[in-house]
Amino acid sequence: MHEYEHGRYDLLVVGSANADLVIGVERRPAPGETVLGSDLAVHPGGKGANQAVAAARLGAGAALLARVGDDAHGRLLLESQRAAGVDTAGVLVGGAPTGVALITVDPSGDNSIVVSPGANARLTPQDVRAAGSLLAAARVVSVQLEIPLETVAEVARTVSSDTRFVLNPSPPAPLPEQVLAVCDPLVVNEHEALFILGGTAGDTPEDRARGLLALGPRSVVVTLGAAGALVADSRTGDLVRVPSPKVDAVDTTGAGDAFTAALAWRLGRGEGLLEAAEFAVQVGAAAVTRKGAQDSFPTADEVSAL
């Protein structure tokens, strides 16, 4: 277990925990058709669980507030969190089956995914209120959108002024103004940026970052895949590109979660946004060099070896 200085967490992740059920197929079945696939692989996943594991692997004092079912998938998720060193005191059990992602992968690597939110959809604003001491103990709270939007809004409303709120709006959904106003940063990929901006999106990442800042967040980070990231800060007026190290990408699954977790952790340690983003792109790059989501997340030593 990591030492939690003065009873505080570097990072509290409030989000989803899923079991990823993966089957390789030669091609996807047409309606009414049955195809044979590979052996079923079951991996711990979900954006919230992924971020917590990624942060803990790097050495963060991390905690997870999530809900899983009282079932084998829920136990798998709890075990994988604990194995990584995440504090699971905030993981609630019961109320629905654990969330599941059913994933088929074809030989080209294209995947089709059906998500059953299960217990993730039952993580309520009341659960957030009941976890007040956990929220109060976190330097940074990181949230995504695989849990109900009203629960995300409750987290945004609850965080104290000395806790930083980081949001990755994935899967993208319309965001209330009061949630956007506390984002520091709002972390989006290009697809999410386009969704949020709708018809007003400019042509370049810089245009989009400016457009997103105009919606009210304190800062914005746009991830650009192999090109790295773009950092925009309303306080300093900075608009800076952060290049990514060149790596041989094997599997991009979970790379965005690893990036956001690394960014949030470094912010919690008091680093500036630009400095945190420079570290986060290295973590994201390291994560794409191995297969899987949580299995691919690097330790701090592996990042510095890059």
Secondary structure, DSSP 8 states (H G I E B T S, - for coil): ----GGG-EEEEEE---EEEEEEEBSS---TT----B---EEEEE-HHHHHHHHHHHHT--EEEEEEE-SSHHHHHHHHHHHHHT-B-TTEEE-SS--EEEEEEE-TTS-EEEEEE-GGGGG--HHHHHHTHHHHHTEEEEEEESSS-HHHHHHHHHHS-TTSEEEEE--S-----HHHHTTEEEEEEEHHHHHHHHGGG--SSHHHHHHHHHTTS-SEEEEE-GGG-EEEEETTT--EEEE-------S--TTHHHHHHHHHHHHHHTT--HHHHHHHHHHHHHHHTTSSSSGGG---HHHHHH-
